[in-house]
Amino acid sequence: MAQGSIHFKRLKGSYIFPIIEKKLEELKKDFPAAHVINMGIGDTSLPLAPSVAKAISSAVEEMSLTSYGYGPSAGYAFLREAVAKNEYANLEITPEEIFISDGINTDITGILDLFAPSCSIAIPTPSYPAYLNASILAGKENIHFMPCTEKTGFVPIPPDHPCDIIYLCSPHNPTGVAMDKERLLQFVEYAKKNHSIILFDNAYGAFVQSKNVPNSIFEIPGADKVCLEFRSFSKSAGFTGLRCSYLALPKKVQTIIENEPHSLHLLWDKRQSIRFNGVSYPIQKGASSCYLPEGKKETGLQVKHYMTLAKKLKDGLKKAGQTCFGGEDSPYIWWKTPDGLSSWEFFDLLLEKCQLLAIPGPGFGEGGEGYIRLSAFSTEEKTEKALERLQKLV
Ligand code: PLP
């Protein structure tokens, strides 16, 4: 009998969405006319930018005239060059150091293939659940949690002992708070001192507004020796259903195998050529069109739309006397549950009294207790209606 992997038994967190679904079903059974507003979802709500849609269609037409076949597993040169030029100008990241992929989720989990099972891993709590689940599936047992509490400013601080791999996300999901240069420098210094590698998830980089928050971890001195940066077109350009992202992996980042230094860049290149056959040509064409003047303008307006809603939501909640964080450099609001309610108690209250759906903080790990996450990936109408309904609570 082929034995299944024992690691599946150790997975946590995936229970939350079935519970939410069940609660929604019950509400609909008791109140069939209830019109639930989903403010929890982390998926974009606007249609694809017209110039991006056009670029994808033209690429498909091109393919109807010429055979393209498989593309390079690391991505087409036109997109790697566009990313290096537009995202890393002056940061000495070259096109060969950019690997195109079909989503951060794929890479942030797959990257663990490069490291020994014995490596220790530091993960923020609360955080995007894929970090912990991928670490568990990869058989990692030495996992350290970095709390993101009110005391730490809702972002992590470096562990007080050496950890080999550090997952960081800034702007942070779910707290919506971004790390400033000083905070990031602390982590880069920590990684240099302890020979750690930082896996920096910059999924929400396009949403940053604060001046002291860098666009890239590579703005921090020394980061190009210890950091990998993951970025995506998912939220910045509405590619959640199209799938395109990239990993910036400087050639200087090294690991040790049997006492010999190895370039992580070479290892990842090898790993990708074994496991990945590339992102489709039309999707890469669509992604590269985001860097053309029309694409930049249209996708920039989409980001602005979400951030306007985030501000509206946060201002409305504050006006209603609620305590909430984030929403300034990311489209997420981290709402402290009032009156000492648990996250699930507050979730139930919001659903029953306001027909509003949020994500309870523990869905992002134990550190999320006492909070819920609201998302501004919505419409103006829904956001206003949600705020109107919230008046019933206060
Ligand atoms: N990282 C974070 C922090 C996210 O919130 C998400 C999606 O919500 C992802 C990664 C996944 O991104 P992608 O769509 O590029 O796989």
Residues whose N, C-alpha, C, O or C-beta is under 5 A from the ligand:
A	BS01	PLP	G42 G103 I104 N105 T106 Y128 C169 N173 D201 A203 S232 S234 S245
